[in-house]
């Protein structure tokens, strides 16, 4: 592999990152918005349908399919995008962490983005979480 091929292959790898948002909500209510198709439509995607066990998310005429790879009720849900790229091991995950003293809930989102798209991806999450908080009343 020459140096330009090596640079291209490492530059095209998505990197994992996490963002955290505070909520004033019960874990049960918040988890419903992270795992229920009709609730995801209210803040995450234009439309969400479940087809053959997978979640299909629609945005501005495009669609992406994901399946749940891990789920702990009222705690964690992990989605894996269905792609043709067998080397893409990226996913997105919602985890609820409750502070034992204050009972406040932190929503920790794990996602992947190319290095040059990371800030834009974080801003998109911030916008979507603002919408989610509006629906929950948090």
C-alpha positions in Angstrom: 0.0 0.0 0.0 1.5 3.4 -1.0 1.3 6.4 1.3 -1.7 8.0 -0.5 -3.7 4.8 -0.2 -2.8 4.5 3.5 -3.8 8.2 4.1 -7.1 7.6 2.3 -7.9 4.5 4.2 -7.2 6.0 7.6 -8.9 9.3 6.7 -12.1 7.6 5.7 -12.6 5.7 9.0 -15.4 7.0 11.2 -14.4 7.9 14.7 -16.5 7.3 17.8 -17.5 10.2 20.0 -20.0 10.8 22.8 -22.2 13.8 23.7 -24.2 14.2 26.9 -27.4 16.0 27.7 -29.1 16.6 31.0 -32.9 15.9 31.3 -35.5 16.4 33.9 -37.6 13.4 33.0 -38.2 9.9 34.2 -36.1 7.2 32.5 -39.3 5.4 31.4 -40.7 8.4 29.5 -37.3 9.4 28.0 -36.6 5.8 27.0 -39.9 5.6 25.1 -38.8 8.5 23.0 -35.5 6.7 22.2 -37.0 3.3 21.3 -40.6 3.7 20.0 -41.0 4.3 16.3 -43.9 6.8 16.6 -42.0 8.7 19.4 -38.8 8.8 17.3 -40.8 10.5 14.6 -41.5 13.4 16.9 -37.9 14.4 17.2 -35.4 12.2 15.4 -36.7 11.6 11.8 -39.4 12.7 9.5 -40.9 9.2 9.6 -40.0 5.9 11.2 -41.4 2.5 10.3 -40.5 -1.0 11.5 -39.9 -3.3 8.5 -38.8 -6.9 9.0 -37.7 -6.1 12.5 -35.5 -3.2 11.5 -36.2 0.5 12.0 -36.3 2.5 8.8 -35.7 6.2 9.3 -36.8 8.7 6.6 -35.3 12.2 6.2 -36.0 14.6 3.3 -36.7 11.8 0.9 -33.8 9.6 1.9 -34.0 6.5 4.1 -31.6 4.6 6.4 -32.2 1.3 7.9 -31.0 0.2 11.4 -31.5 -2.7 13.7 -31.3 -2.9 17.4 -28.3 -4.8 18.6 -28.7 -4.2 22.3 -31.5 -3.0 24.5 -31.9 -2.7 28.3 -35.3 -1.3 29.2 -35.1 2.3 30.5 -31.3 2.2 30.3 -29.8 1.7 26.9 -30.6 1.1 23.3 -28.0 0.6 20.6 -28.8 0.8 16.8 -26.5 -0.5 14.0 -26.9 1.0 10.6 -27.6 -1.6 7.9 -25.1 -0.9 5.1 -23.3 -2.7 2.2 -20.0 -1.7 3.7 -18.8 -4.7 5.7 -16.0 -2.7 7.3 -18.3 -0.1 8.8 -18.8 -1.1 12.4 -20.3 2.2 13.4 -23.5 2.4 15.5 -25.5 5.0 17.5 -26.4 4.4 21.1 -28.6 6.1 23.7 -27.7 5.5 27.3 -29.6 6.9 30.3 -27.5 7.5 33.4 -29.3 8.6 36.6 -27.5 10.7 39.2 -28.0 9.0 42.6 -28.0 12.3 44.5 -30.2 14.5 42.3 -32.0 11.8 40.3 -31.3 13.9 37.2 -31.0 11.9 34.0 -28.1 12.2 31.6 -28.7 11.1 28.1 -25.3 9.9 26.7 -25.2 9.5 22.9 -22.5 7.5 21.3 -22.1 8.0 17.5 -19.6 7.9 14.8 -18.5 10.5 12.2 -15.6 11.3 9.9 -13.2 13.7 11.5 -14.1 16.5 9.2 -17.9 16.0 9.9 -17.7 15.6 13.7 -18.6 19.2 14.7 -21.5 19.2 12.2 -22.7 15.9 13.6 -22.6 17.2 17.2 -24.5 20.3 16.2 -27.2 18.1 14.6 -27.5 16.1 17.8 -27.8 19.3 19.8 -30.6 20.5 17.5 -32.4 17.1 17.7 -32.1 17.0 21.5 -33.5 20.5 21.7 -36.5 19.2 19.8 -36.7 16.1 22.1 -36.7 18.3 25.2 -39.4 20.4 23.7 -41.6 17.3 23.3 -40.9 16.0 26.7 -41.2 19.3 28.4 -37.7 19.0 30.0 
